[in-house]
Amino acid sequence: MIEQLGRALAPRLSAFSLTPRSLLLRDAPGGLGPPGRFSANGRCQLMKARDGWVALNLARADDVELIPALVGETGEPWQILSAAVAREPAFSFRDRAIELQLPVAVAGEAMPIDLAPAVVKHVPRRVVDMSALWAGPLCGALLARMGADVLRIDSVGRPDPTPVSSPRLDAFLNGGKRRLALDLRRPDDCKRLRGEIAGADVLITSARPLALAEMGIEPGVFPHLAWVAITGHGFTGPGAVRVGFGDDCAVAGGLHGQHAGQLQFLGDALADPLTGLEAAWAVLSGRSGLVDLAMARVAATYAAQCHATRNA
């Protein structure tokens, strides 16, 4: 499927002078492993349930601490998790993990969406990028490539780990942006941020709605914006309460491989760069208002395209 993915990406990357390889690869100190049952970074595993496959992502240090609450026992994390998943239906395990705010997905659970056309109708004047990790910052980087003035908000209280975890990727994502460091725990800095947003015509976020609302940042407060909301499973609706990262969201979309009857990851956190690209096209094609881009749904759209191409 990875070859089909490259063919689907190529025409959507030409305007940015990028190749599929340059979009999908990132660096990591110590390197990344080959994707298989474990993701390239080793933090997400595909596990067989009674009636399907589950991807659980222990992306954060606190996630490991929740395992006893999830499975009711202690031991080597992946051993007890694999045993627990095998004992029950995939969606049952998923729902319990969601209650604990763990990044989890059932393979193929997400539905495709309609992607914006790869046509440049509008280059925004001013963009505020307060996202983190890969997808949101990539959207901002692509808009900057097209001539937008992009202001990156660096959160003092919750710094983006990308400069440490992937320094070359960070330079690509954020090197062409102006930067403003704010401590969003302080009311004065939140007020400064709202002022910057008021003067922009595009806002890029990757936080869930509740966290943004606590800072006074909600779609209804800034109706003039094209608000690109990048989340794992949706900014509105049931998905708004879920946590998602690139590897588990790729599996949710069905963007995975298979070998000897076993599901495997195709690449490294694929849902991230795919969603960042599609977020940029949503803005450049002229979409306005709330642009709700769930990584799992973008992955599902590309998976459907790959399957159609392979079966043609």
Backbone as CSV, one residue per row, in Angstrom:
resi,resn,N_x,N_y,N_z,CA_x,CA_y,CA_z,C_x,C_y,C_z
1,MET,0.820,-1.216,0.000,0.000,0.000,0.000,0.857,1.270,0.000
2,ILE,2.088,1.184,0.464,2.899,2.384,0.556,3.192,2.961,-0.828
3,GLU,3.296,2.103,-1.854,3.506,2.601,-3.213,2.275,3.349,-3.704
4,GLN,1.101,2.807,-3.425,-0.135,3.492,-3.808,-0.270,4.826,-3.084
5,LEU,0.171,4.861,-1.822,0.117,6.113,-1.067,1.001,7.171,-1.718
6,GLY,2.190,6.788,-2.137,3.078,7.730,-2.806,2.469,8.287,-4.078
7,ARG,1.808,7.428,-4.844,1.173,7.896,-6.082,0.014,8.836,-5.791
8,ALA,-0.727,8.575,-4.711,-1.837,9.470,-4.353,-1.330,10.821,-3.886
9,LEU,-0.169,10.842,-3.243,0.372,12.083,-2.689,1.023,12.971,-3.734
10,ALA,1.677,12.389,-4.714,2.524,13.152,-5.629,1.839,14.373,-6.240
11,PRO,0.628,14.256,-6.803,0.013,15.452,-7.400,-0.406,16.503,-6.380
12,ARG,-0.559,16.124,-5.127,-0.956,17.077,-4.097,0.256,17.751,-3.456
13,LEU,1.453,17.326,-3.837,2.672,17.895,-3.280,3.428,18.795,-4.251
14,SER,3.099,18.707,-5.526,3.901,19.416,-6.528,3.893,20.930,-6.318
15,ALA,2.794,21.496,-5.852,2.729,22.949,-5.643,3.688,23.412,-4.565
16,PHE,4.078,22.496,-3.676,4.993,22.841,-2.582,6.427,22.408,-2.862
17,SER,6.660,21.853,-4.059,7.986,21.345,-4.443,8.484,20.297,-3.454
18,LEU,7.588,19.401,-3.064,7.919,18.314,-2.160,7.649,16.969,-2.828
19,THR,8.307,15.936,-2.334,8.073,14.570,-2.777,7.410,13.793,-1.640
20,PRO,6.777,12.659,-1.944,6.213,11.853,-0.863,7.248,11.489,0.204
21,ARG,8.466,11.172,-0.215,9.498,10.811,0.748,9.811,11.982,1.680
22,SER,9.939,13.189,1.129,10.259,14.350,1.963,9.119,14.698,2.899
23,LEU,7.884,14.342,2.542,6.741,14.623,3.407,6.650,13.643,4.563
24,LEU,6.953,12.375,4.310,6.626,11.316,5.260,7.752,10.959,6.221
25,LEU,8.968,11.413,5.963,10.093,11.006,6.796,10.436,12.067,7.831
26,ARG,10.837,11.601,9.012,11.339,12.501,10.043,12.556,11.873,10.713
27,ASP,13.325,12.712,11.362,14.510,12.254,12.063,14.165,11.965,13.523
28,ALA,15.020,11.205,14.170,14.878,10.926,15.603,16.236,10.537,16.147
29,PRO,16.680,11.165,17.241,17.943,10.760,17.848,17.936,9.264,18.159
30,GLY,18.940,8.565,17.678,18.985,7.118,17.859,18.290,6.353,16.756
31,GLY,17.564,7.076,15.897,16.920,6.445,14.761,15.561,5.852,15.076
32,LEU,14.861,5.476,14.029,13.564,4.827,14.124,13.689,3.405,13.610
33,GLY,12.929,2.500,14.196,12.963,1.116,13.761,12.050,0.893,12.569
34,PRO,12.177,-0.267,11.911,11.262,-0.579,10.816,9.862,-0.835,11.367
35,PRO,8.842,-0.276,10.749,7.487,-0.514,11.255,7.066,-1.963,11.038
36,GLY,6.432,-2.518,12.047,5.927,-3.886,11.965,4.725,-3.984,12.880
37,ARG,4.703,-4.929,13.808,3.646,-4.958,14.811,3.769,-3.760,15.748
38,PHE,5.020,-3.272,15.937,5.252,-2.036,16.666,5.483,-0.898,15.672
39,SER,5.103,0.294,16.079,5.355,1.482,15.264,6.850,1.754,15.180
40,ALA,7.245,2.648,14.289,8.656,2.937,14.085,9.322,3.479,15.342
41,ASN,8.556,4.214,16.166,9.149,4.748,17.398,9.018,3.801,18.584
42,GLY,8.395,2.639,18.378,8.298,1.617,19.406,7.251,1.849,20.468
43,ARG,6.427,2.886,20.323,5.481,3.227,21.390,4.058,2.741,21.142
44,CYS,3.766,2.339,19.933,2.402,1.903,19.587,2.480,0.463,19.088
45,GLN,1.555,-0.382,19.557,1.556,-1.775,19.122,0.182,-2.162,18.580
46,LEU,0.205,-2.970,17.535,-0.998,-3.598,17.014,-1.197,-4.920,17.733
47,MET,-2.394,-5.109,18.294,-2.689,-6.306,19.067,-3.988,-6.933,18.600
48,LYS,-4.015,-8.265,18.577,-5.185,-9.010,18.090,-6.204,-9.159,19.208
49,ALA,-7.422,-8.663,18.937,-8.548,-8.870,19.848,-9.357,-10.070,19.390
50,ARG,-10.437,-10.367,20.101,-11.255,-11.521,19.726,-11.852,-11.368,18.336
51,ASP,-12.149,-10.137,17.927,-12.850,-9.935,16.657,-12.225,-8.843,15.791
52,GLY,-10.970,-8.541,16.001,-10.351,-7.499,15.199,-8.985,-7.132,15.746
53,TRP,-8.497,-5.966,15.348,-7.179,-5.501,15.758,-7.275,-4.150,16.439
54,VAL,-6.454,-3.972,17.463,-6.430,-2.738,18.241,-5.010,-2.176,18.211
55,ALA,-4.906,-0.861,18.066,-3.624,-0.165,18.206,-3.677,0.670,19.474
56,LEU,-2.769,0.411,20.391,-2.675,1.199,21.616,-1.336,1.921,21.602
57,ASN,-1.374,3.213,21.873,-0.187,4.059,21.776,0.185,4.563,23.168
58,LEU,1.306,4.114,23.678,1.814,4.619,24.960,2.760,5.768,24.670
59,ALA,2.186,6.846,24.115,2.987,7.951,23.593,3.539,8.854,24.680
60,ARG,2.881,8.874,25.842,3.278,9.771,26.926,3.658,8.955,28.155
61,ALA,4.524,9.518,28.973,4.981,8.791,30.162,3.817,8.387,31.059
62,ASP,2.820,9.250,31.179,1.680,8.948,32.049,0.832,7.794,31.528
63,ASP,0.903,7.522,30.219,0.091,6.439,29.665,0.462,5.091,30.275
64,VAL,1.744,4.856,30.475,2.188,3.584,31.039,1.623,3.391,32.444
65,GLU,1.515,4.470,33.194,1.016,4.377,34.567,-0.455,3.974,34.627
66,LEU,-1.182,4.116,33.515,-2.602,3.787,33.495,-2.882,2.327,33.147
67,ILE,-1.861,1.591,32.785,-2.075,0.213,32.348,-2.723,-0.652,33.425
68,PRO,-2.286,-0.624,34.689,-2.972,-1.446,35.707,-4.454,-1.126,35.821
69,ALA,-4.819,0.147,35.695,-6.235,0.508,35.764,-7.000,-0.022,34.558
70,LEU,-6.315,-0.149,33.423,-6.965,-0.623,32.204,-7.167,-2.133,32.208
71,VAL,-6.161,-2.881,32.649,-6.228,-4.343,32.539,-6.413,-5.047,33.874
72,GLY,-6.302,-4.326,34.995,-6.541,-4.925,36.297,-5.415,-5.781,36.828
73,GLU,-4.216,-5.607,36.300,-3.068,-6.359,36.798,-1.795,-5.602,36.468
74,THR,-0.706,-6.043,37.051,0.590,-5.430,36.802,1.512,-6.452,36.154
75,GLY,2.567,-5.948,35.551,3.524,-6.824,34.885,4.174,-6.093,33.743
76,GLU,4.874,-6.830,32.871,5.487,-6.214,31.701,4.378,-5.620,30.848
77,PRO,4.439,-4.299,30.552,3.288,-3.623,29.952,2.717,-4.298,28.716
78,TRP,3.536,-4.579,27.715,2.977,-5.087,26.468,2.487,-6.524,26.612
79,GLN,3.075,-7.304,27.490,2.592,-8.676,27.700,1.191,-8.685,28.289
80,ILE,0.982,-7.891,29.349,-0.344,-7.919,29.971,-1.376,-7.225,29.089
81,LEU,-0.955,-6.244,28.303,-1.886,-5.599,27.381,-2.315,-6.555,26.279
82,SER,-1.362,-7.249,25.665,-1.706,-8.190,24.594,-2.647,-9.275,25.100
83,ALA,-2.398,-9.765,26.304,-3.270,-10.798,26.872,-4.659,-10.256,27.134
84,ALA,-4.738,-9.015,27.629,-6.044,-8.414,27.917,-6.834,-8.166,26.648
85,VAL,-6.181,-7.657,25.612,-6.864,-7.402,24.345,-7.407,-8.697,23.755
86,ALA,-6.634,-9.766,23.841,-7.046,-11.045,23.248,-8.294,-11.620,23.896
87,ARG,-8.611,-11.183,25.104,-9.743,-11.763,25.839,-11.077,-11.115,25.527
88,GLU,-11.085,-9.994,24.829,-12.365,-9.290,24.659,-12.513,-8.702,23.263
89,PRO,-13.740,-8.280,22.911,-13.947,-7.641,21.610,-13.151,-6.346,21.488
90,ALA,-12.763,-6.015,20.273,-11.904,-4.860,20.030,-12.537,-3.563,20.519
91,PHE,-13.806,-3.349,20.218,-14.433,-2.091,20.599,-14.654,-1.997,22.109
92,SER,-14.828,-3.125,22.761,-14.952,-3.110,24.219,-13.653,-2.619,24.857
93,PHE,-12.523,-3.159,24.409,-11.234,-2.708,24.932,-11.011,-1.238,24.580
94,ARG,-11.328,-0.864,23.348,-11.155,0.532,22.935,-11.926,1.482,23.831
95,ASP,-13.168,1.160,24.122,-13.997,2.065,24.916,-13.453,2.235,26.333
96,ARG,-12.940,1.172,26.908,-12.366,1.290,28.248,-11.097,2.131,28.231
97,ALA,-10.298,1.978,27.177,-9.081,2.777,27.062,-9.408,4.257,26.838
98,ILE,-10.461,4.524,26.088,-10.868,5.917,25.859,-11.259,6.584,27.180
99,GLU,-11.934,5.851,28.036,-12.338,6.411,29.329,-11.132,6.855,30.150
100,LEU,-9.981,6.225,29.928,-8.757,6.576,30.633,-7.918,7.586,29.854
101,GLN,-8.473,8.095,28.751,-7.793,9.074,27.906,-6.507,8.520,27.289
102,LEU,-6.526,7.247,26.948,-5.396,6.631,26.270,-5.595,6.701,24.754
103,PRO,-4.517,6.901,23.989,-4.627,6.911,22.526,-4.807,5.485,22.015
104,VAL,-5.968,5.181,21.503,-6.312,3.817,21.113,-7.189,3.870,19.880
105,ALA,-7.141,2.809,19.084,-7.987,2.758,17.892,-8.235,1.312,17.511
106,VAL,-9.397,1.063,16.937,-9.695,-0.218,16.303,-9.386,-0.066,14.822
107,ALA,-8.707,-1.028,14.250,-8.302,-0.947,12.854,-9.515,-0.762,11.944
108,GLY,-9.473,0.293,11.132,-10.512,0.551,10.143,-11.776,1.178,10.677
109,GLU,-11.764,1.688,11.907,-12.997,2.224,12.488,-13.426,3.559,11.901
110,ALA,-12.499,4.354,11.361,-12.816,5.708,10.892,-13.368,5.692,9.471
111,MET,-14.173,6.698,9.173,-14.783,6.814,7.853,-14.069,7.890,7.023
112,PRO,-13.989,7.700,5.701,-13.347,8.707,4.848,-14.133,10.012,4.815
113,ILE,-13.452,11.081,4.399,-14.075,12.387,4.215,-13.744,12.898,2.814
114,ASP,-14.378,13.981,2.424,-14.054,14.625,1.155,-12.887,15.579,1.375
115,LEU,-11.820,15.410,0.597,-10.664,16.286,0.709,-10.847,17.523,-0.157
116,ALA,-10.225,18.609,0.251,-10.268,19.841,-0.539,-9.516,19.635,-1.842
117,PRO,-9.913,20.314,-2.901,-9.161,20.196,-4.154,-7.780,20.819,-4.008
118,ALA,-6.825,20.272,-4.745,-5.461,20.803,-4.712,-5.357,21.981,-5.683
119,VAL,-6.086,23.032,-5.346,-6.156,24.240,-6.176,-5.943,25.447,-5.282
120,VAL,-5.013,26.310,-5.647,-4.733,27.501,-4.849,-5.686,28.620,-5.280
121,LYS,-6.678,28.875,-4.423,-7.616,29.967,-4.657,-7.343,31.162,-3.761
122,HIS,-6.706,30.908,-2.622,-6.514,31.970,-1.633,-5.288,31.671,-0.784
123,VAL,-4.333,32.588,-0.754,-3.189,32.495,0.150,-3.454,33.441,1.316
124,PRO,-3.541,32.942,2.527,-3.889,33.817,3.654,-2.806,34.853,3.921
125,ARG,-3.235,35.990,4.447,-2.312,37.073,4.786,-1.571,36.761,6.073
126,ARG,-2.299,36.379,7.109,-1.697,36.194,8.422,-2.232,34.918,9.055
127,VAL,-1.338,34.086,9.547,-1.689,32.804,10.157,-1.106,32.757,11.561
128,VAL,-1.911,32.345,12.527,-1.409,32.061,13.879,-1.420,30.555,14.054
129,ASP,-0.251,30.005,14.318,-0.094,28.557,14.485,0.200,28.273,15.950
130,MET,-0.792,27.772,16.673,-0.586,27.409,18.072,-0.665,25.892,18.264
131,SER,-0.377,25.165,17.192,-0.397,23.708,17.238,0.964,23.173,17.669
132,ALA,1.040,21.852,17.806,2.277,21.203,18.237,2.449,19.898,17.473
133,LEU,3.618,19.297,17.643,4.001,18.030,17.032,4.142,18.181,15.515
134,TRP,3.386,17.432,14.707,3.714,17.338,13.284,2.634,17.913,12.371
135,ALA,1.389,17.473,12.512,0.366,17.812,11.522,0.085,19.305,11.452
136,GLY,-0.238,19.932,12.584,-0.542,21.355,12.580,0.629,22.207,12.139
137,PRO,1.824,22.014,12.724,2.980,22.780,12.262,3.288,22.581,10.779
138,LEU,3.040,21.380,10.244,3.250,21.170,8.809,2.288,22.027,8.002
139,CYS,1.037,22.101,8.419,0.080,22.980,7.740,0.619,24.403,7.699
140,GLY,1.092,24.912,8.844,1.641,26.259,8.879,2.858,26.416,7.993
141,ALA,3.723,25.388,7.957,4.920,25.453,7.127,4.564,25.521,5.648
142,LEU,3.564,24.759,5.233,3.164,24.771,3.829,2.521,26.104,3.447
143,LEU,1.749,26.678,4.357,1.168,27.993,4.078,2.261,29.050,3.997
144,ALA,3.287,28.944,4.843,4.407,29.874,4.763,5.130,29.740,3.435
145,ARG,5.262,28.522,2.930,5.899,28.300,1.632,5.155,29.012,0.511
146,MET,3.849,29.149,0.696,3.034,29.798,-0.328,2.966,31.315,-0.149
147,GLY,3.634,31.840,0.885,3.713,33.288,1.053,2.978,33.852,2.242
148,ALA,2.340,33.022,3.054,1.627,33.528,4.232,2.617,33.945,5.317
149,ASP,2.232,34.944,6.086,2.990,35.360,7.269,2.486,34.514,8.437
150,VAL,3.314,33.583,8.913,2.894,32.625,9.935,3.590,32.949,11.251
151,LEU,2.790,33.166,12.287,3.295,33.391,13.634,3.116,32.115,14.434
152,ARG,4.222,31.542,14.891,4.152,30.328,15.710,4.139,30.725,17.181
153,ILE,3.178,30.169,17.921,3.099,30.382,19.363,3.837,29.242,20.064
154,ASP,4.891,29.579,20.785,5.631,28.592,21.564,5.118,28.633,22.997
155,SER,4.495,27.543,23.435,3.941,27.482,24.790,5.052,27.239,25.796
156,VAL,5.205,28.164,26.744,6.217,28.020,27.781,5.841,26.900,28.746
157,GLY,4.563,26.791,29.090,4.123,25.796,30.056,4.085,24.390,29.509
158,ARG,3.759,24.244,28.204,3.701,22.923,27.573,4.477,22.979,26.268
159,PRO,5.812,22.970,26.345,6.612,23.118,25.131,6.450,21.938,24.182
160,ASP,6.494,22.234,22.908,6.439,21.208,21.873,7.712,20.361,21.963
161,PRO,7.600,19.027,22.061,8.796,18.193,22.167,9.566,18.014,20.862
162,THR,9.013,18.466,19.739,9.630,18.198,18.440,11.051,18.730,18.303
163,PRO,11.395,19.937,18.813,12.783,20.384,18.676,13.796,19.423,19.273
164,VAL,13.405,18.691,20.305,14.310,17.723,20.936,14.205,16.361,20.263
165,SER,12.985,15.910,19.997,12.787,14.564,19.467,13.122,14.454,17.984
166,SER,12.914,15.532,17.225,13.161,15.518,15.773,13.647,16.894,15.324
167,PRO,14.904,17.254,15.620,15.364,18.621,15.351,15.350,19.016,13.885
168,ARG,15.660,18.089,12.976,15.633,18.460,11.551,14.199,18.665,11.079
169,LEU,13.295,17.830,11.570,11.885,18.030,11.237,11.398,19.369,11.771
170,ASP,11.783,19.713,12.998,11.368,20.986,13.580,11.854,22.158,12.737
171,ALA,13.081,22.074,12.232,13.601,23.157,11.387,12.764,23.285,10.119
172,PHE,12.335,22.162,9.552,11.492,22.195,8.360,10.113,22.757,8.681
173,LEU,9.551,22.334,9.801,8.188,22.739,10.151,8.102,24.189,10.594
174,ASN,9.088,24.662,11.326,8.949,25.947,12.016,10.016,26.982,11.662
175,GLY,10.975,26.595,10.824,12.061,27.508,10.510,11.641,28.751,9.750
176,GLY,10.545,28.679,9.007,10.116,29.817,8.203,9.036,30.659,8.856
177,LYS,8.853,30.516,10.169,7.786,31.232,10.871,8.369,32.255,11.844
178,ARG,7.640,33.332,12.076,7.944,34.194,13.217,7.512,33.456,14.484
179,ARG,8.131,33.774,15.613,7.837,33.026,16.821,7.552,33.963,17.978
180,LEU,6.621,33.515,18.818,6.248,34.271,20.013,6.064,33.281,21.154
181,ALA,6.880,33.407,22.209,6.775,32.534,23.372,5.788,33.132,24.369
182,LEU,4.810,32.345,24.783,3.798,32.780,25.739,3.590,31.704,26.794
183,ASP,3.353,32.140,28.011,2.983,31.234,29.088,1.464,31.277,29.202
184,LEU,0.812,30.287,28.626,-0.645,30.310,28.525,-1.334,29.959,29.834
185,ARG,-0.559,29.824,30.901,-1.131,29.708,32.240,-1.383,31.079,32.840
186,ARG,-0.871,32.123,32.207,-0.982,33.490,32.721,-2.072,34.242,31.954
187,PRO,-2.994,34.886,32.655,-4.072,35.619,31.977,-3.566,36.658,30.987
188,ASP,-2.490,37.375,31.321,-1.980,38.404,30.414,-1.491,37.798,29.100
189,ASP,-0.852,36.628,29.177,-0.369,36.001,27.951,-1.526,35.440,27.128
190,CYS,-2.558,34.938,27.789,-3.755,34.494,27.058,-4.413,35.667,26.344
191,LYS,-4.446,36.815,27.004,-5.003,38.017,26.378,-4.170,38.419,25.167
192,ARG,-2.850,38.345,25.289,-1.969,38.652,24.158,-2.243,37.697,22.999
193,LEU,-2.418,36.407,23.311,-2.706,35.430,22.272,-4.022,35.739,21.577
194,ARG,-5.053,36.075,22.344,-6.343,36.384,21.721,-6.224,37.599,20.807
195,GLY,-5.372,38.542,21.175,-5.158,39.701,20.316,-4.486,39.318,19.007
196,GLU,-3.521,38.422,19.079,-2.855,37.966,17.854,-3.836,37.225,16.953
197,ILE,-4.696,36.402,17.564,-5.677,35.654,16.779,-6.670,36.602,16.120
198,ALA,-7.076,37.644,16.851,-8.040,38.604,16.301,-7.500,39.288,15.054
199,GLY,-6.179,39.437,14.970,-5.579,40.094,13.813,-5.206,39.150,12.689
200,ALA,-5.503,37.870,12.829,-5.160,36.884,11.807,-6.387,36.510,10.991
201,ASP,-6.152,35.825,9.878,-7.294,35.288,9.133,-7.300,33.760,9.107
202,VAL,-6.260,33.124,9.666,-6.238,31.669,9.825,-5.654,31.351,11.197
203,LEU,-6.278,30.401,11.890,-5.764,29.883,13.147,-5.612,28.379,12.999
204,ILE,-4.455,27.853,13.439,-4.205,26.412,13.427,-4.076,25.943,14.868
205,THR,-4.887,24.970,15.251,-4.824,24.421,16.607,-4.728,22.901,16.538
206,SER,-4.202,22.315,17.624,-4.182,20.853,17.735,-4.661,20.403,19.105
207,ALA,-5.162,21.333,19.908,-5.703,21.002,21.222,-7.187,20.669,21.110
208,ARG,-7.682,19.984,22.120,-9.103,19.667,22.141,-9.916,20.891,22.588
209,PRO,-11.216,20.912,22.283,-12.024,22.123,22.503,-11.998,22.654,23.927
210,LEU,-12.064,21.777,24.924,-12.155,22.230,26.308,-10.912,23.014,26.711
211,ALA,-9.741,22.536,26.326,-8.500,23.221,26.686,-8.446,24.614,26.074
212,LEU,-8.937,24.762,24.857,-8.930,26.070,24.204,-9.980,26.990,24.814
213,ALA,-11.143,26.426,25.133,-12.206,27.244,25.714,-11.780,27.847,27.042
214,GLU,-10.950,27.128,27.797,-10.472,27.652,29.082,-9.617,28.899,28.909
215,MET,-9.076,29.105,27.720,-8.294,30.307,27.421,-9.115,31.365,26.702
216,GLY,-10.420,31.122,26.575,-11.281,32.069,25.875,-11.160,31.995,24.372
217,ILE,-10.719,30.839,23.860,-10.534,30.663,22.418,-11.544,29.632,21.933
218,GLU,-12.581,30.118,21.273,-13.659,29.285,20.752,-14.063,29.808,19.380
219,PRO,-14.569,28.936,18.510,-14.942,29.386,17.168,-15.901,30.567,17.157
220,GLY,-16.867,30.595,18.087,-17.828,31.686,18.093,-17.238,33.037,18.452
221,VAL,-16.088,33.021,19.132,-15.433,34.274,19.525,-14.686,34.896,18.351
222,PHE,-14.282,34.075,17.389,-13.496,34.556,16.254,-14.158,34.099,14.946
223,PRO,-15.345,34.636,14.636,-16.079,34.148,13.454,-15.413,34.499,12.130
224,HIS,-14.441,35.441,12.144,-13.792,35.839,10.903,-12.750,34.838,10.434
225,LEU,-12.377,33.901,11.292,-11.253,33.014,11.013,-11.618,31.820,10.147
226,ALA,-10.639,31.369,9.394,-10.609,29.977,8.965,-9.863,29.252,10.079
227,TRP,-10.569,28.491,10.867,-9.992,27.826,12.042,-9.730,26.375,11.680
228,VAL,-8.466,26.024,11.527,-8.066,24.662,11.205,-7.852,23.914,12.522
229,ALA,-8.775,23.046,12.862,-8.725,22.285,14.114,-8.283,20.859,13.792
230,ILE,-7.039,20.547,14.145,-6.492,19.218,13.884,-6.508,18.415,15.176
231,THR,-7.228,17.312,15.161,-7.321,16.420,16.318,-7.206,14.983,15.839
232,GLY,-7.218,14.059,16.793,-7.165,12.655,16.414,-8.441,12.162,15.778
233,HIS,-9.595,12.521,16.388,-10.865,11.934,15.963,-11.981,12.960,15.789
234,GLY,-11.668,14.234,15.829,-12.681,15.247,15.570,-12.716,16.325,16.630
235,PHE,-12.934,17.553,16.212,-13.024,18.690,17.129,-14.426,18.803,17.719
236,THR,-15.406,18.271,17.007,-16.789,18.262,17.475,-17.297,16.817,17.502
237,GLY,-18.406,16.586,18.196,-18.990,15.258,18.240,-18.273,14.342,19.207
238,PRO,-18.579,13.041,19.155,-18.013,12.088,20.117,-16.483,12.028,20.090
239,GLY,-15.887,12.253,18.933,-14.435,12.177,18.831,-13.699,13.255,19.586
240,ALA,-14.401,14.313,19.981,-13.743,15.439,20.645,-13.175,15.064,22.005
241,VAL,-13.641,13.977,22.606,-13.136,13.574,23.922,-11.967,12.604,23.810
242,ARG,-11.618,12.202,22.588,-10.590,11.192,22.406,-9.217,11.802,22.168
243,VAL,-8.196,11.071,22.575,-6.808,11.421,22.304,-6.340,10.579,21.124
244,GLY,-5.561,11.183,20.237,-5.051,10.423,19.099,-3.727,10.960,18.615
245,PHE,-2.846,10.058,18.189,-1.569,10.418,17.598,-1.438,9.761,16.228
246,GLY,-0.364,10.074,15.533,-0.257,9.679,14.137,-0.319,8.191,13.866
247,ASP,0.282,7.378,14.738,0.305,5.939,14.476,-1.048,5.287,14.732
248,ASP,-1.663,5.566,15.883,-2.957,4.944,16.165,-4.042,5.468,15.233
249,CYS,-3.946,6.753,14.857,-4.949,7.295,13.937,-4.810,6.711,12.532
250,ALA,-3.583,6.411,12.105,-3.403,5.745,10.818,-4.093,4.391,10.813
251,VAL,-3.962,3.644,11.899,-4.616,2.339,12.012,-6.133,2.500,12.044
252,ALA,-6.624,3.518,12.761,-8.072,3.768,12.785,-8.616,3.977,11.385
253,GLY,-7.815,4.605,10.533,-8.239,4.841,9.155,-8.050,3.662,8.231
254,GLY,-7.455,2.578,8.725,-7.195,1.428,7.865,-5.936,1.572,7.045
255,LEU,-5.090,2.535,7.408,-3.851,2.757,6.677,-2.753,1.917,7.332
256,HIS,-2.772,0.634,7.021,-1.822,-0.314,7.598,-1.561,-1.409,6.585
257,GLY,-0.532,-2.193,6.831,-0.228,-3.312,5.968,-0.633,-4.626,6.614
258,GLN,-0.326,-5.710,5.921,-0.647,-7.038,6.442,0.384,-8.025,5.920
259,HIS,0.849,-8.881,6.824,1.818,-9.909,6.436,1.523,-11.180,7.218
260,ALA,1.335,-12.263,6.496,1.070,-13.572,7.122,-0.100,-13.502,8.096
261,GLY,-1.139,-12.771,7.709,-2.329,-12.665,8.537,-2.216,-11.721,9.707
262,GLN,-1.086,-11.014,9.826,-0.865,-10.090,10.928,-0.845,-8.647,10.391
263,LEU,-1.544,-7.744,11.071,-1.486,-6.345,10.670,-0.145,-5.755,11.058
264,GLN,0.313,-4.783,10.237,1.579,-4.108,10.467,1.432,-2.615,10.158
265,PHE,2.228,-1.821,10.843,2.297,-0.407,10.502,2.977,-0.254,9.144
266,LEU,2.537,0.755,8.388,3.112,1.008,7.062,4.299,1.955,7.120
267,GLY,4.252,2.920,8.009,5.290,3.937,8.085,5.261,4.586,9.442
268,ASP,5.863,5.753,9.536,5.995,6.443,10.810,4.908,7.500,10.969
269,ALA,3.967,7.255,11.891,2.931,8.239,12.242,2.287,8.855,11.008
270,LEU,1.896,8.027,10.050,1.474,8.517,8.738,0.321,9.506,8.788
271,ALA,-0.576,9.366,9.743,-1.732,10.258,9.778,-1.325,11.709,10.021
272,ASP,-0.187,11.921,10.663,0.271,13.290,10.928,0.589,14.062,9.651
273,PRO,1.564,13.634,8.850,1.883,14.434,7.667,0.746,14.488,6.648
274,LEU,-0.026,13.423,6.545,-1.159,13.452,5.609,-2.166,14.530,6.016
275,THR,-2.431,14.639,7.300,-3.406,15.630,7.776,-2.847,17.033,7.659
276,GLY,-1.561,17.218,7.940,-0.969,18.542,7.761,-1.072,19.020,6.336
277,LEU,-0.824,18.118,5.389,-0.957,18.466,3.971,-2.388,18.837,3.626
278,GLU,-3.346,18.026,4.081,-4.744,18.295,3.729,-5.274,19.542,4.433
279,ALA,-4.747,19.866,5.602,-5.132,21.098,6.272,-4.689,22.304,5.456
280,ALA,-3.480,22.234,4.900,-3.005,23.335,4.064,-3.873,23.500,2.828
281,TRP,-4.233,22.395,2.197,-5.083,22.507,1.007,-6.479,23.018,1.352
282,ALA,-6.972,22.688,2.522,-8.279,23.218,2.923,-8.245,24.741,2.959
283,VAL,-7.162,25.312,3.499,-7.038,26.773,3.567,-6.817,27.361,2.180
284,LEU,-5.890,26.793,1.426,-5.538,27.359,0.125,-6.681,27.259,-0.878
285,SER,-7.552,26.267,-0.704,-8.689,26.121,-1.618,-9.849,27.038,-1.246
286,GLY,-9.710,27.779,-0.137,-10.702,28.793,0.196,-11.709,28.418,1.248
287,ARG,-11.513,27.306,1.951,-12.475,26.958,2.994,-12.389,27.957,4.139
288,SER,-13.518,28.215,4.776,-13.575,29.175,5.876,-14.357,28.563,7.037
289,GLY,-14.454,29.321,8.130,-15.134,28.803,9.301,-14.308,27.713,9.969
290,LEU,-14.974,26.825,10.686,-14.288,25.737,11.371,-13.969,24.621,10.384
291,VAL,-12.694,24.352,10.205,-12.234,23.258,9.348,-11.819,22.119,10.281
292,ASP,-12.714,21.184,10.494,-12.540,20.102,11.468,-11.861,18.929,10.770
293,LEU,-10.545,18.793,10.973,-9.786,17.738,10.312,-9.303,16.724,11.342
294,ALA,-9.927,15.564,11.332,-9.522,14.471,12.215,-8.495,13.611,11.494
295,MET,-7.377,13.344,12.144,-6.321,12.557,11.507,-6.799,11.168,11.109
296,ALA,-7.645,10.552,11.932,-8.141,9.213,11.611,-8.965,9.227,10.324
297,ARG,-9.750,10.280,10.119,-10.594,10.350,8.921,-9.769,10.652,7.676
298,VAL,-8.743,11.491,7.827,-7.850,11.741,6.688,-7.139,10.440,6.307
299,ALA,-6.661,9.695,7.304,-6.024,8.408,7.024,-6.988,7.462,6.319
300,ALA,-8.248,7.456,6.745,-9.245,6.592,6.112,-9.451,6.973,4.651
301,THR,-9.395,8.263,4.351,-9.571,8.725,2.978,-8.429,8.248,2.101
302,TYR,-7.208,8.377,2.593,-6.062,7.902,1.813,-6.059,6.386,1.694
303,ALA,-6.458,5.683,2.758,-6.524,4.224,2.683,-7.519,3.785,1.611
304,ALA,-8.659,4.462,1.541,-9.659,4.124,0.526,-9.111,4.364,-0.874
305,GLN,-8.377,5.467,-1.059,-7.776,5.750,-2.364,-6.746,4.680,-2.732
306,CYS,-5.939,4.273,-1.751,-4.915,3.256,-2.021,-5.544,1.925,-2.402
307,HIS,-6.607,1.531,-1.697,-7.276,0.280,-1.999,-7.918,0.338,-3.390
308,ALA,-8.507,1.478,-3.740,-9.130,1.620,-5.055,-8.099,1.519,-6.151
309,THR,-6.935,2.132,-5.942,-5.867,2.090,-6.936,-5.316,0.677,-7.092
310,ARG,-5.139,-0.011,-5.965,-4.574,-1.352,-6.003,-5.523,-2.344,-6.667
311,ASN,-6.835,-2.112,-6.498,-7.827,-3.043,-7.045,-8.265,-2.688,-8.458
312,ALA,-7.767,-1.542,-8.956,-8.183,-1.106,-10.315,-7.590,-2.026,-11.380
